[in-house]
């Protein structure tokens, strides 16, 4: 998320540019002047996030404001201004404005508050008793509010036997604000007794590796959460669990040896699914179902080597293997003998 100190000035300057561009069109300035104004506004909108010191998702967020919010403002203004001059151009601008506006409403109002628990049932002869696994991935938040609390409440309401945390928990770059956020996160986990009978296991994500590669497990301090810092295989009742560090999860040629029981492999990025993974269930996050996703098109950007069709949900792989990639903030799976 982009800090407010960057979001506010970016949008204020862009709004001023919107007004200036529409004024040029309204005053019927020469076409070259109007074109120069358009390219100046577009260029600023594209490069400003970098000059403001943003990177990663912060850049994407500001670019989303530039394209979908300010693009909507400019196109709506053009539809009004051009109506008496060119009906066809006014209609084209209005249609484009509706298109961008629809995406903006979904991206800024609907999606950020939309929580969904997906249930997937798998069958395996390797388990004597049902095993319910909750997967939580990519909180990636710089605030702590009701949305985040409700996501964790829903996880616990599923009463899972095992909880797997696939990385990217907190995203706050300021050290003081990060510590406050960590305390709020940890306190709430303690309050709801965030745990599972067969354990809760966490692996590192991009956010932790970039911001706090050494101390990220402190977010789970005092909780029954096992942070898997290195490539580790644990033998647990009836199954085994392999946790991957970030680099291993990104390795599309990774090899994971077989286990003599039901085998789960947990990593942040799903790239490892392309490797030689001798396991029954492969679990990852990272893709958000597509960091950039368009209606009817699907994921455009996944920041992963896997096929786009693997970027969210359940994918059946060769060798009776199943890949589950969380779209972020939760997916619970029930595994049954059969």
C-alpha positions, 0 to 999 in steps of 0.5 A: 500500500502506498503511504498517505504522504505519497497518495495524497500529493500524487492525487492532488497534483494529478487532479490539478493536471486533469483540470488544466487539460480539460481547460485546454480542451474547453478553451479550444486551444490549438491541437498541438497544445492539447496533445502536449498537455495530455502527454505531460499529464500522462508522463507525470502520472507514470513516472511520479511514483518512482520519484516519490520513492515508491516501489513494488506494490506502492508503484502499482497502487499510484499507477492504478489511481492515475489510470482508473481514477484520473483517467475516468475524470478526464474522459468524463470531462471530455464527454461533456465538453465534446458533446456539442462539438463531436457527438461520436467523440463524446460517446467514445469518451463516455463509453471509455469513462464507464469502462474505467469507472467500473474497474475503479469501483471494483478495485477500490470499493468492492475487492478490498472489502470482499472476503471469501472462504473457498472450500476444496475437498481432496481424496487420498488413500494416505490419510486414515482420518480427515485433515482440515487445512486452512491456508492464509496468504498475503495479508500484505497490509500497512493498516490493522482494521476490521477487514484484517480481523474478520479474515482471521476470525473466519480462519478460526471459525473453520476450526482447522486441524492445521494452519499454513501461512504462506508469507507476506504478512505486514507491509510497513516500511517505516520502522516505528509504524511497523512495530506498532502494526506488529504489536496490533497483529500479534495482540489480535492473534493472541486474543483469538487464540490463533492456533490449530491442533496439529500446528500452525506453520509460517514461511517467509514472503517477499515483504518479509525478505525485503523489509525485515528478513531477520526479525519477521517471526517476531510477528508471531512471538508468544504464539504457537506458530512455527516459523520455517526459515530454511528448507525443512521437512517435518514428520507430523502425525499421518503426514509430513510438511516441507516448508520452503524459504523464499528463494526455494519457492521461486526455484522452478527447478527445485527438487523435493524428495518423497515422504513415506506419508501424505506430503504437503509442501508450503512456499510463498511463490508457486514457481516451485510447482514447476520443479521435481516436487514429489508431494501430494499437496503443494500450497502457495500464495504470492500471485493474488490471483493476478496482481493485475487482473482484467474482467473476462481476460483473467490474470495479466500479471502474476510475477510468477513463472507458472502458467496463468491458469495456475495463478489461483485456486486448484490445479491438478498436476501430474502424479496425483499432485494438487497445487493450491494457490491462495488468492490472498487471505484464505482458503481452507481445504478438507482432505479425506481418505478415499 
